[in-house]
Amino acid sequence: MMTDFREFREVIEREQIDPEKVTQWPPILSYPSFAKTPCQKPKPLIANLLDCGSRILFGGGSKTFKTWLQCDLAVSLACGCPWLGFETVPTRVLYVNLELREYYMQKRLGSIIEAKGIDGSLDNLIVLNLRGFHFSRPELCTHLLELCLLEKLSMIFIDPYYKLLTSLDDENSQTQMGEVLRSFDPINKADVTTAFGIHFSKGNQAGKEPEDRISGAGTIVRDADDVITLTKHEQPFAFTLDFIIRDHPPIEPFVIQWHAPIMVRADLDPAKIKGPAGRRESCNPQELFSIIQNNDDSLKTKDLVQLVGDQLGWSPRTVMAKLHTLCAERKIFKSKLSECWNIKA
């Protein structure tokens, strides 16, 4: 943790260094030297899942209770009570609310606290309501760094992620999304974890890998230390939780179900996620053939993968596998002239 304002200002200046200035790189170390270098183990926040100084994403479709789930975690961390069966460590938490009106944010937190039967003080939970408040991303990051120091925070929820983007930001740009995420690096370097609520891409998610369900550039997912996705289950108000974890042992998917105002674990098969209405989950190559037929010589591979993902919910890996099948059956080919997909007459 930073100890004074001078060190805090040095962090800011270091992150905003002029590119033309000489970069002061850390020294390289031989492995024997590195092995003897004292390295402090990160403070845990959620047992076997999340540490201080990490970055975590909560991904899900629209209106899938992502904010409710994050609010539940914020309350649980503030008082050190279990969250979905995971043990937590009492933590100073800031929830940056970018979307909800203050009345509804207050009501949500109050209902969660009541449902969890929390009687003690929740001084560890701090709320910053910014709906309708105009700010730049650098201004927000600077203010959050100041709050980290003043309030001795260990975790900040910033919800939702898309509210951080401007009209000039392209969510599908690897470079631009990398810059957005790097702007929060000083906070993580201050041993504070950041959490972001982020949306899924359009279309059904049944045929996609968990990491492919999140909207925007792949940088967003790859940058995070932990990713938790909520995918609609066959059962109503139920969701399969998938975990993509960098620094801890894998966690098997499980199902949670909405018991207002909190989610609870449900004894349901996590593999039975909701498929497209009226469609089988077998990913029939004929469905891909029909899309190519209807768009003959007009879709390049990238555009075809996007369209099939939106219409059928297939992952890019599945689309490429089915393209290979149709090519082997000599039903389709890719034009060398247009680089678009065609059906064979």
Phi and psi in degrees as a GROMACS rama.xvg file:
@    title "Ramachandran Plot"
@    xaxis  label "Phi"
@    yaxis  label "Psi"
@TYPE xy
-70.2281  147.572  MET-2
-109.071  -21.3108  THR-3
-151.429  171.992  ASP-4
-67.5698  -29.8001  PHE-5
-62.4661  -44.6192  ARG-6
-65.665  -38.5204  GLU-7
-60.7252  -45.3758  PHE-8
-65.4051  -35.3349  ARG-9
-63.3014  -37.9702  GLU-10
-61.7452  -45.4114  VAL-11
-62.3092  -48.1858  ILE-12
-61.7535  -37.4823  GLU-13
-65.5433  -36.4619  ARG-14
-76.4771  -21.4684  GLU-15
-108.055  27.8859  GLN-16
-63.4245  142.615  ILE-17
-64.5479  126.698  ASP-18
-59.1986  -24.1962  PRO-19
-81.7415  -12.0001  GLU-20
-77.7806  156.425  LYS-21
-71.5778  126.298  VAL-22
-77.7454  130.533  THR-23
-90.4994  93.4155  GLN-24
-76.5385  150.134  TRP-25
-64.3478  154.516  PRO-26
-69.2828  148.87  PRO-27
-80.0631  152.971  ILE-28
-131.127  136.317  LEU-29
-66.9534  156.423  SER-30
-58.7211  -43.4832  TYR-31
-57.0784  -39.1796  PRO-32
-68.16  -43.3157  SER-33
-62.5964  -39.5481  PHE-34
-63.0892  -26.888  ALA-35
-93.0182  -4.51893  LYS-36
-75.6411  124.537  THR-37
-62.9741  126.731  PRO-38
-126.437  118.798  CYS-39
-76.2336  130.496  GLN-40
-66.9712  131.756  LYS-41
-59.2657  143.602  PRO-42
-69.8834  128.62  LYS-43
-74.3225  146.506  PRO-44
-110.08  -46.6752  LEU-45
-124.715  124.82  ILE-46
-54.2709  125.743  ALA-47
60.1654  24.9275  ASN-48
-140.436  -45.6085  LEU-49
-145.733  136  LEU-50
-117.137  166.082  ASP-51
-64.7449  145.492  CYS-52
83.7717  6.6597  GLY-53
-95.0304  177.131  SER-54
-130.581  127.722  ARG-55
-127.379  142.37  ILE-56
-114.83  139.783  LEU-57
-112.664  108.221  PHE-58
-107.646  143.74  GLY-59
-174.718  165.999  GLY-60
-70.0838  173.74  GLY-61
-63.4995  138.079  SER-62
58.0349  45.4238  LYS-63
-112.215  24.0781  THR-64
69.9667  25.3974  PHE-65
-61.3995  -44.4464  LYS-66
-67.0344  -39.8909  THR-67
-58.0828  -44.235  TRP-68
-65.0873  -41.3046  LEU-69
-68.8244  -38.6501  GLN-70
-62.8839  -39.5901  CYS-71
-60.6039  -43.9286  ASP-72
-65.4005  -40.706  LEU-73
-60.7069  -44.5748  ALA-74
-63.9052  -43.6474  VAL-75
-62.3537  -42.6368  SER-76
-66.7785  -38.2157  LEU-77
-61.9823  -32.3388  ALA-78
-110.574  -4.07713  CYS-79
73.0326  28.8323  GLY-80
-100.188  161.074  CYS-81
-61.2362  151.938  PRO-82
-133.267  111.657  TRP-83
53.8754  32.1069  LEU-84
91.0857  -6.65791  GLY-85
-91.2195  138.828  PHE-86
-79.4634  137.945  GLU-87
-118.047  162.233  THR-88
-107.7  131.917  VAL-89
-53.1525  129.042  PRO-90
-143.364  145.936  THR-91
-79.6743  119.486  ARG-92
-123.699  138.357  VAL-93
-115.537  129.18  LEU-94
-108.912  113.371  TYR-95
-92.3427  105.553  VAL-96
-94.0573  109.171  ASN-97
-99.9617  -5.74163  LEU-98
-124.447  -42.1238  GLU-99
-84.3795  145.96  LEU-100
-67.6186  150.024  ARG-101
-56.6377  -38.4965  GLU-102
-59.6601  -45.1294  TYR-103
-75.2947  -30.9756  TYR-104
-65.4209  -44.1883  MET-105
-61.2233  -42.5204  GLN-106
-66.791  -40.0647  LYS-107
-62.9191  -50.4677  ARG-108
-61.4163  -42.3381  LEU-109
-61.8737  -41.4726  GLY-110
-68.4452  -36.83  SER-111
-65.9703  -45.03  ILE-112
-60.0696  -41.9731  ILE-113
-66.7137  -43.2912  GLU-114
-64.5231  -32.0813  ALA-115
-85.5875  -2.61847  LYS-116
66.8749  36.5538  GLY-117
-87.6252  119.909  ILE-118
-103.828  -24.5557  ASP-119
-77.6556  -176.142  GLY-120
-70.6155  144.622  SER-121
-118.846  42.4222  LEU-122
-63.9184  -19.9627  ASP-123
-73.0917  -12.8944  ASN-124
-101.945  121.708  LEU-125
-120.452  140.954  ILE-126
-121.134  134.431  VAL-127
-121.239  107.494  LEU-128
-91.3233  117.248  ASN-129
-123.412  13.4322  LEU-130
-61.3812  128.319  ARG-131
79.0819  -2.03295  GLY-132
-93.3658  128.969  PHE-133
-92.4538  129.83  HIS-134
-156.411  160.052  PHE-135
-95.3539  159.717  SER-136
-62.5337  -43.4924  ARG-137
-59.8453  -37.716  PRO-138
-63.2068  -41.9808  GLU-139
-63.5231  -46.7555  LEU-140
-61.3209  -40.4966  CYS-141
-64.486  -43.8227  THR-142
-64.0979  -40.112  HIS-143
-66.1729  -37.3312  LEU-144
-62.4359  -40.9164  LEU-145
-62.3088  -41.8377  GLU-146
-66.4208  -35.4334  LEU-147
-57.1014  -42.3116  CYS-148
-73.4081  -48.4385  LEU-149
-68.416  -38.1313  LEU-150
-101.404  -0.55509  GLU-151
54.5426  51.2843  LYS-152
-77.6316  151.975  LEU-153
-119.294  -14.2193  SER-154
-152.166  140.785  MET-155
-128.477  125.31  ILE-156
-94.7753  129.296  PHE-157
-123.619  105.969  ILE-158
-136.357  126.065  ASP-159
-95.9839  164.797  PRO-160
-62.1715  -40.9591  TYR-161
-62.203  -21.5954  TYR-162
-69.8806  -13.3569  LYS-163
-82.8768  -13.4935  LEU-164
-90.4234  145.677  LEU-165
-103.056  176.229  THR-166
-65.3993  -16.8224  SER-167
-90.0883  -10.6586  LEU-168
-87.9724  132.924  ASP-169
-103.067  112.195  ASP-170
-61.364  -21.8728  GLU-171
-93.6997  1.2114  ASN-172
-87.9241  119.91  SER-173
-59.904  -43.2697  GLN-174
-64.7559  -48.7326  THR-175
-67.5009  -40.1884  GLN-176
-69.2651  -31.314  MET-177
-63.4021  -39.0762  GLY-178
-66.2228  -40.0282  GLU-179
-59.6844  -47.7366  VAL-180
-69.9686  -36.6222  LEU-181
-65.6068  -23.3447  ARG-182
-65.1837  -16.7418  SER-183
-98.5627  0.661167  PHE-184
-57.1845  -42.3914  ASP-185
-57.9358  -31.9388  PRO-186
-68.1001  -44.9036  ILE-187
-65.633  -36.1751  ASN-188
-67.2407  -21.9368  LYS-189
-83.0746  13.8267  ALA-190
70.8348  30.9684  ASP-191
-116.732  131.954  VAL-192
-84.0439  139.394  THR-193
-113.638  139.083  THR-194
-125.424  137.031  ALA-195
-128.186  136.844  PHE-196
-94.3671  124.848  GLY-197
-134.592  148.406  ILE-198
-86.4998  155.758  HIS-199
-75.7808  162.46  PHE-200
-71.1694  168.444  SER-201
-70.3931  158.059  LYS-202
92.3825  169.834  GLY-203
-71.5958  145.047  ASN-204
-102.87  3.34559  GLN-205
-59.5496  -38.1385  ALA-206
-91.6496  5.74622  GLY-207
-102.323  151.069  LYS-208
-69.3885  149.941  GLU-209
-51.315  -40.9889  PRO-210
-71.2225  -17.8358  GLU-211
-89.6413  -4.67186  ASP-212
-81.3683  -23.323  ARG-213
-77.3437  135.417  ILE-214
-69.2077  148.693  SER-215
96.2828  -170.343  GLY-216
-63.922  147.052  ALA-217
-63.0637  -19.8239  GLY-218
-55.5485  -35.722  THR-219
-59.0729  -46.0229  ILE-220
-74.3795  -44.501  VAL-221
-64.8397  -28.3608  ARG-222
-71.1898  -29.9732  ASP-223
-74.0361  148.117  ALA-224
-80.595  -36.1664  ASP-225
-132.297  139.871  ASP-226
-130.153  126.84  VAL-227
-118.222  121.626  ILE-228
-111.694  141.925  THR-229
-111.688  109.78  LEU-230
-113.532  133.808  THR-231
-57.0484  133.447  LYS-232
-93.3217  166.797  HIS-233
-60.5916  -34.6934  GLU-234
-79.6458  144.18  GLN-235
-63.7894  142.934  PRO-236
57.0813  28.4928  PHE-237
-122.506  149.341  ALA-238
-142.539  138.945  PHE-239
-84.977  126.749  THR-240
-95.4758  123.275  LEU-241
-111.596  143.62  ASP-242
-120.824  126.788  PHE-243
-115.944  110.43  ILE-244
-125.687  135.025  ILE-245
-90.9945  -44.7497  ARG-246
-109.982  2.47262  ASP-247
-131.731  165.365  HIS-248
-58.7825  150.879  PRO-249
-58.3974  149.735  PRO-250
-117.717  125.429  ILE-251
-67.8803  144.147  GLU-252
-60.058  149.473  PRO-253
-147.336  171.096  PHE-254
-106.811  138.487  VAL-255
-118.718  153.307  ILE-256
-133.682  143.945  GLN-257
-74.9917  114.042  TRP-258
-121.005  83.8422  HIS-259
-40.9381  129.977  ALA-260
-103.662  22.1622  PRO-261
-131.442  164.945  ILE-262
-94.4803  144.621  MET-263
-131.776  155.275  VAL-264
-65.6572  142.761  ARG-265
-125.287  144.607  ALA-266
-84.2948  69.8519  ASP-267
-128.642  157.023  LEU-268
-74.1041  115.842  ASP-269
-65.426  -19.1517  PRO-270
-74.5847  -17.3228  ALA-271
-89.0402  65.7384  LYS-272
-82.8324  157.46  ILE-273
-69.5294  127.036  LYS-274
-94.6588  174.808  GLY-275
-60.819  142.618  PRO-276
-59.9268  127.805  ALA-277
76.2361  7.39514  GLY-278
-117.855  150.301  ARG-279
-81.4055  159.909  ARG-280
-92.4053  9.92383  GLU-281
-81.4087  -8.44742  SER-282
57.0266  62.5619  CYS-283
-67.0937  125.381  ASN-284
-57.552  -25.7706  PRO-285
-63.1771  -31.1864  GLN-286
-65.5875  -39.2331  GLU-287
-67.4966  -40.8378  LEU-288
-58.6679  -42.1137  PHE-289
-63.3565  -39.397  SER-290
-65.5546  -42.5098  ILE-291
-64.1064  -40.3506  ILE-292
-61.1285  -40.2262  GLN-293
-76.9047  -12.6435  ASN-294
-129.646  41.8581  ASN-295
-57.1122  126.841  ASP-296
57.4347  35.7596  ASP-297
-134.366  -5.97864  SER-298
-123.86  122.274  LEU-299
-78.1699  170.2  LYS-300
-56.2736  -46.6067  THR-301
-59.907  -44.1746  LYS-302
-68.7894  -36.5983  ASP-303
-65.9851  -44.0289  LEU-304
-59.5831  -42.7331  VAL-305
-64.573  -44.4196  GLN-306
-65.3175  -42.9085  LEU-307
-67.1613  -37.2994  VAL-308
-62.1671  -42.3287  GLY-309
-68.958  -41.4298  ASP-310
-84.9225  -36.8855  GLN-311
-113.077  -12.1712  LEU-312
75.0954  20.7582  GLY-313
-82.0432  148.751  TRP-314
-78.0478  156.993  SER-315
-54.6777  -36.9978  PRO-316
-62.5573  -40.9919  ARG-317
-67.4178  -41.8669  THR-318
-59.4987  -45.8079  VAL-319
-65.0127  -36.3306  MET-320
-66.0049  -41.2335  ALA-321
-72.9993  -31.5588  LYS-322
-61.9503  -42.7434  LEU-323
-60.7311  -41.3369  HIS-324
-62.2875  -46.8704  THR-325
-67.1338  -35.0805  LEU-326
-66.5219  -41.9695  CYS-327
-63.1198  -31.7646  ALA-328
-84.1596  2.59801  GLU-329
57.3009  37.8743  ARG-330
-97.1161  -23.1705  LYS-331
-139.234  165.069  ILE-332
-154.972  160.45  PHE-333
-104.954  124.345  LYS-334
-65.1392  130.895  SER-335
-71.3565  -24.8924  LYS-336
-79.204  -51.0842  LEU-337
-97.6218  -14.6942  SER-338
60.8738  21.7815  GLU-339
-103.591  159.698  CYS-340
-86.6518  140.335  TRP-341
-134.877  158.338  ASN-342
-95.0213  151.215  ILE-343
-84.7653  135.891  LYS-344
